[in-house]
Amino acid sequence: MIERIIEFPSKLSFFLFGPRQTGKSTLIQSRYRENLWGVNLLRDEVFLPFAREPHKFRLEAEQRIQGEGVQTIFVDEVQRVPLLLNEIQSLMFDHPACRFILTGSSARKLKRGGANLLAGRAVEMFLFPLTCTEIGSSFNLNNILTYGALPSVFDRDPIEKQQILSTYVNTYLREEIKSEGIAREIGGFSRFLEMAAAQFGELLNFTAIARECHLSARTVQSYYEILEDTLIGSTLMAWRKSVRKRLTEHPKFYFFDLGVTNAVNQRLSGPPDLILRGRLFEQFIFLETRARMSYKRSESRIFFWRTSNGAEVDLLFVRHDKILGAVEIKSSSNIATAHLSGLRAFRQEHPNVPLFLVSTAPNAYTLDGVLILPWRQFLEKHLDNLL
């Protein structure tokens, strides 16, 4: 089993959110083995009794705590029965020495349904697909750009990877989201999903996407919110000093895993063309950055920067309204001055901010005041300084 770098609180209870098949259950069970009671709400024989009578969960938990010495209670996919959180808060008060670990693949039902989030008694954490650091010496960039880094996919042969990812898209992204009552018109949602995958990492124009999908712009916006709430993707906002102006800019959207992106786009077989590979490489750096920020519980935030003339920088690292660095991402081993146009435009407005270009170049060097870095060196030696 690959060792995950996420560190859990030593004593506090916590929520662990993450998309399906990121390895939440396996990770918890590997780290907490003694005096553990596990409750898997994906199993109907467990889900149905507690859904009908949530108070029975508290009664059984008390019996296990007092009679069997249980010290940790693990509830998997807790969003399926949000009312259990009321019982858990009561148990926390009556049994302060007992820890609760609550996992879920969707925060939507909890946050938007007004569920009890335990009034700050449980820390919120997130688990992502495998990172470059976790994979270590087995990491292969070409494989990751094609098949992503879901633990259930990694270390399989290509045919199995394609089958698992296709099933993930067809059964979860479409059918399960529909079954939860989130998106009722599955045809429209499927059209939207394909468009969202085709336009990953590009500026979002809700009106244009709505026209292509035969949906309203408001419906398209709500579907993007669904993908974020169910942890299938995340939005990258444009940087503006004013938060109000920032919210009016067109954002970008990235799916949580490269393999899922390619599965929706039906691009799991055959190498990507140079343009698509460049976009996938940009998504790879974004996903690695986002995971590292979360695991470090960093106060930095990331944005992209763009002028009205179209000059653009892929990532800005901002902490407490101070820009720590600007990063351009290029899937090229031969960087020329033409690749620096966005960074040069940014430097005119922010002359004292460190500039980086992350690439597939074999060695680091400086070009026109920009530090050109191999991607692995950026992730291993420079990223933490920006977080």
C-alpha atoms as one frame of an Amber mdcrd trajectory, in Angstrom:
protein
   0.000   0.000   0.000   1.296   3.475  -0.907   1.876   5.646   2.160  -0.218
   8.806   2.056   1.335  12.096   3.204  -1.808  13.549   4.789  -1.475  13.889
   8.565  -4.553  13.577  10.754  -5.060  15.328  14.107  -3.577  13.307  16.946
  -6.609  13.664  19.221  -9.375  15.654  17.547 -12.308  14.176  15.665 -12.374
  15.029  11.968 -14.293  14.948   8.698 -12.358  13.498   5.759 -13.922  14.481
   2.446 -12.789  13.289  -0.956 -14.164  11.975  -4.256 -15.015   8.298  -4.568
 -12.039   5.939  -4.957  -9.443   8.322  -3.533  -8.813   5.761  -0.799 -10.511
   7.325   2.247 -11.813   4.090   3.777  -8.622   2.138   3.102  -6.510   4.888
   4.638  -8.591   5.179   7.811  -8.693   1.419   8.308  -4.924   1.155   7.859
  -4.151   3.861  10.421  -6.800   3.123  13.047  -7.075  -0.576  13.792  -7.388
  -0.891  17.556 -10.593  -0.239  19.499 -12.346   0.829  16.286 -16.010   0.514
  15.350 -16.597   1.061  11.635 -19.980   1.961  10.153 -20.181   1.765   6.350
 -23.282   3.626   5.176 -22.780   2.430   1.598 -24.060  -0.960   2.721 -27.854
  -1.061   2.650 -28.120  -3.336   5.679 -26.272  -0.657   7.671 -27.739   2.409
   5.995 -31.453   1.552   6.138 -31.847   0.967   9.919 -29.959   4.134  10.832
 -31.766   6.172   8.148 -35.115   5.093   9.635 -34.121   5.522  13.289 -30.955
   7.600  13.722 -31.147   7.404  17.528 -30.268   3.709  17.334 -26.792   4.706
  16.195 -26.233   6.495  19.509 -27.541   3.535  21.497 -25.259   1.077  19.701
 -22.292   3.445  19.960 -22.762   3.795  23.721 -22.900   0.041  24.124 -19.674
  -0.377  22.176 -17.900   2.462  24.021 -18.922   1.267  27.486 -19.064  -2.473
  26.890 -16.304  -3.125  24.358 -13.847  -0.305  25.002 -14.261   1.319  21.578
 -12.235   4.545  21.426 -12.657   5.469  17.750 -15.884   5.426  15.737 -15.509
   5.587  11.956 -18.589   6.479   9.886 -18.057   6.072   6.132 -20.125   8.193
   3.680 -21.776  10.101   6.514 -23.617  12.402   4.089 -26.034   9.541   3.357
 -27.610   9.999   6.823 -26.980  13.614   7.900 -29.165  13.204  10.998 -26.500
  10.943  12.479 -24.463  14.076  13.125 -26.912  15.147  15.832 -26.391  11.800
  17.559 -22.627  12.108  17.145 -22.596  15.538  18.772 -24.484  14.101  21.729
 -21.956  11.254  21.967 -19.070  13.720  21.833 -20.503  15.531  24.829 -21.172
  12.346  26.836 -17.958  10.521  25.844 -15.218  13.148  25.294 -12.464  10.497
  25.174 -14.000   8.878  22.078 -12.831  10.094  18.678 -15.105  10.266  15.629
 -13.813   9.973  12.048 -16.411  10.865   9.444 -15.753  10.401   5.735 -17.792
  11.495   2.759 -17.609  11.886  -1.010 -19.957  14.866  -1.013 -20.199  17.852
   1.270 -23.274  19.095  -0.608 -25.946  17.284   1.389 -24.327  18.319   4.655
 -23.611  21.982   3.968 -26.574  22.846   1.766 -29.013  20.743   3.770 -28.254
  22.568   6.992 -26.742  19.484   8.609 -25.060  19.691  11.991 -21.344  20.087
  11.283 -20.572  19.531  14.960 -20.053  23.188  15.859 -16.315  23.152  15.349
 -15.797  19.928  17.291 -14.453  18.156  14.182 -11.669  19.362  11.859 -12.430
  19.396   8.115  -9.850  17.663   5.885  -9.686  16.520   2.259  -8.093  13.548
   0.510  -6.991  13.744  -3.125  -5.690  11.212  -5.649  -2.105  10.051  -5.234
   0.544  12.752  -5.498   3.954  12.655  -7.106   5.580  12.518  -3.649   3.441
   9.576  -2.577   4.080   7.583  -5.739   7.825   8.223  -5.501  10.175   6.309
  -7.790   7.263   4.576  -9.552   5.954   7.888 -10.872   5.616   8.081 -14.659
   4.453  11.424 -16.029   3.044  10.040 -19.287   0.931   7.484 -17.413  -0.365
  10.097 -14.975  -1.267  12.524 -17.770  -3.325   9.764 -19.403  -4.780   7.714
 -16.555  -4.545  10.019 -13.549  -3.705   8.954 -10.016  -6.737   7.330  -8.398
  -5.467   4.578  -6.060  -7.950   2.139  -7.617  -6.405   2.808 -11.046  -2.715
   3.119 -10.233  -0.585  -0.015 -10.789  -3.153  -1.629 -13.124  -2.542  -2.545
 -16.733  -3.789  -0.040 -19.366  -6.921  -2.032 -20.275  -7.998  -2.274 -16.635
  -7.308   1.431 -16.128  -9.531   2.304 -19.083 -12.305   0.039 -17.827 -12.234
   1.420 -14.279 -12.199   5.043 -15.424 -14.988   4.525 -17.965 -17.094   2.838
 -15.303 -16.354   5.672 -12.870 -17.662   8.220 -15.339 -20.710   6.243 -16.442
 -21.873   4.972 -13.038 -20.846   7.729 -10.660 -20.597  11.021 -12.481 -23.864
  10.434 -14.293 -26.034   7.844 -12.551 -25.170   8.455  -8.890 -25.380  12.217
  -9.176 -28.786  11.741 -10.754 -29.898   9.224  -8.109 -29.053  11.661  -5.333
 -31.547  14.076  -6.863 -28.838  16.634  -7.578 -29.298  16.728 -11.343 -32.663
  15.372 -12.408 -32.342  15.683 -16.192 -29.497  13.302 -16.901 -29.369  14.039
 -20.642 -28.687  17.722 -20.093 -26.229  16.973 -17.326 -24.362  14.499 -19.556
 -24.052  17.097 -22.306 -22.801  19.605 -19.769 -20.298  17.110 -18.316 -18.762
  16.491 -21.737 -18.503  20.222 -22.381 -16.968  20.866 -18.960 -14.334  18.188
 -19.599 -13.590  19.487 -23.094 -13.041  23.007 -21.710 -11.035  22.120 -18.605
  -8.510  24.800 -17.707 -10.059  27.349 -20.066 -12.010  30.499 -19.217 -15.617
  29.627 -18.470 -18.329  31.366 -20.411 -21.572  30.106 -18.912 -23.718  31.603
 -21.667 -21.721  29.964 -24.470 -21.664  26.600 -22.688 -25.398  26.827 -22.044
 -26.018  27.472 -25.739 -23.991  24.395 -26.732 -25.720  22.175 -24.140 -29.249
  23.511 -24.791 -29.539  24.590 -21.170 -30.004  27.881 -19.367 -26.936  29.757
 -18.154 -28.208  29.480 -14.581 -28.497  25.701 -14.952 -24.916  25.511 -16.219
 -23.723  27.531 -13.232 -25.619  25.229 -10.884 -24.044  22.174 -12.536 -20.561
  23.574 -11.962 -21.558  24.125  -8.328 -22.642  20.480  -8.181 -19.252  19.319
  -9.449 -17.533  21.409  -6.781 -19.866  20.331  -3.976 -19.419  16.667  -4.881
 -15.628  17.234  -5.033 -15.401  16.259  -8.718 -13.632  19.478  -9.584 -12.573
  22.893  -8.382 -12.651  26.444  -9.654  -9.617  28.661 -10.112 -10.470  32.339
  -9.830  -8.796  35.272 -11.543  -6.692  37.478  -9.278  -7.950  40.943  -8.514
  -7.110  42.986  -5.441 -10.823  43.625  -4.940 -12.752  40.505  -3.925 -15.884
  41.941  -5.569 -14.107  42.377  -8.918 -12.539  38.932  -8.534 -15.981  37.345
  -8.378 -17.110  39.007 -11.615 -14.231  37.566 -13.674 -14.569  34.392 -15.717
 -13.051  31.515 -13.676 -11.375  28.293 -14.812 -12.420  24.795 -13.834 -10.354
  21.621 -13.361 -11.550  18.075 -12.700 -10.007  16.417  -9.650  -8.160  13.737
 -11.622  -6.515  13.605 -15.041  -7.819  10.115 -15.788 -11.396  11.225 -15.105
 -10.900  14.220 -17.404  -9.675  11.945 -20.198 -12.422   9.381 -19.569 -15.164
  11.989 -19.998 -13.379  13.223 -23.134 -12.968   9.613 -24.369  -9.217  10.156
 -24.730  -7.884   7.202 -22.727  -6.249   5.442 -25.670  -3.514   6.896 -27.802
  -1.146   9.725 -26.885  -2.556  13.270 -26.634  -1.630  15.852 -29.232   0.782
  18.600 -28.194  -1.950  21.114 -27.326  -3.922  18.649 -25.197  -0.756  17.417
 -23.501   0.087  21.011 -22.573  -3.341  21.496 -20.987  -3.075  18.168 -19.123
   0.385  19.099 -17.855  -1.005  22.410 -16.568  -3.811  20.524 -14.833  -1.258
  18.131 -13.307   0.712  20.994 -11.715  -2.530  22.597 -10.503  -3.721  19.335
  -8.901  -0.374  18.688  -7.216  -0.376  22.247  -5.871  -3.924  22.061  -4.579
  -3.296  18.757  -2.777  -0.079  20.020  -1.168  -1.822  23.218  -0.002  -4.586
  21.214   1.615  -2.292  18.702   3.319  -0.126  21.503   4.729  -3.239  23.434
   5.784  -1.616  26.412   4.078  -3.061  29.900   4.312  -1.890  30.642   0.786
  -4.397  30.759  -2.038  -3.902  30.261  -5.755  -5.322  32.281  -8.642  -4.560
  32.875 -12.292  -3.741  36.319 -13.701  -5.005  37.722 -16.983  -5.124  41.123
 -18.655  -7.838  42.495 -20.921  -5.395  42.001 -23.800  -5.131  38.260 -23.103
  -1.708  38.148 -21.402  -1.918  35.415 -18.804  -0.012  33.690 -15.981  -1.199
  30.247 -14.927  -0.769  30.423 -11.140  -0.343  33.197  -8.594   0.419  32.279
  -5.002  -1.143  34.772  -2.601  -1.002  34.815   1.183  -2.700  37.536   3.223
  -3.109  39.609   0.034   0.615  39.468  -0.732   1.662  37.840  -4.016   4.468
  35.393  -3.213   5.203  34.169  -6.725   3.939  33.894 -10.301   4.172  30.560
 -12.128   3.769  29.799 -15.826   3.405  26.137 -16.847   4.689  24.812 -20.184
   4.896  21.203 -21.337   8.095  21.823 -23.244  11.726  20.944 -22.701  12.966
  23.778 -24.907  11.884  27.079 -23.358  12.321  30.215 -25.466  11.675  33.881
 -24.695   8.305  33.614 -26.456   7.107  31.380 -23.609   7.688  34.232 -21.150
   5.247  36.778 -22.590   2.682  36.387 -19.813   5.304  36.632 -17.084   6.865
  39.705 -18.702   3.459  41.421 -18.804   2.904  40.489 -15.158   6.331  41.864
 -14.190   5.374  45.301 -15.532   2.675  45.531 -12.856   4.495  43.577 -10.129
   8.240  44.074 -10.637   9.337  42.555  -7.300   7.460  39.261  -7.425   9.575
  36.113  -8.078   8.812  34.548 -11.476   8.927  30.844 -12.311   8.310  28.758
 -15.398   7.621  25.077 -14.718   8.502  22.837 -17.643   9.785  19.456 -18.761
  13.295  20.886 -19.209  15.972  18.574 -17.739  17.790  21.283 -15.751  17.088
  24.577 -14.028  18.368  27.858 -15.450  17.456  31.542 -15.611  16.096  33.245
 -18.739  15.275  36.965 -18.822  14.945  37.074 -15.044  12.643  34.032 -14.908
  13.705  30.832 -13.132  13.066  27.920 -15.523  12.469  24.774 -13.494  11.973
  21.079 -14.230   8.531  20.185 -12.882   9.823  17.727 -10.297  12.290  20.270
  -8.923   9.505  22.833  -8.619   7.284  20.407  -6.705  10.027  19.093  -4.449
  12.105  22.186  -3.716  10.172  25.380  -4.484   6.466  24.771  -3.970   6.607
  24.635  -0.184   8.156  28.119  -0.115   5.046  29.480  -1.823   2.583  27.797
   0.522
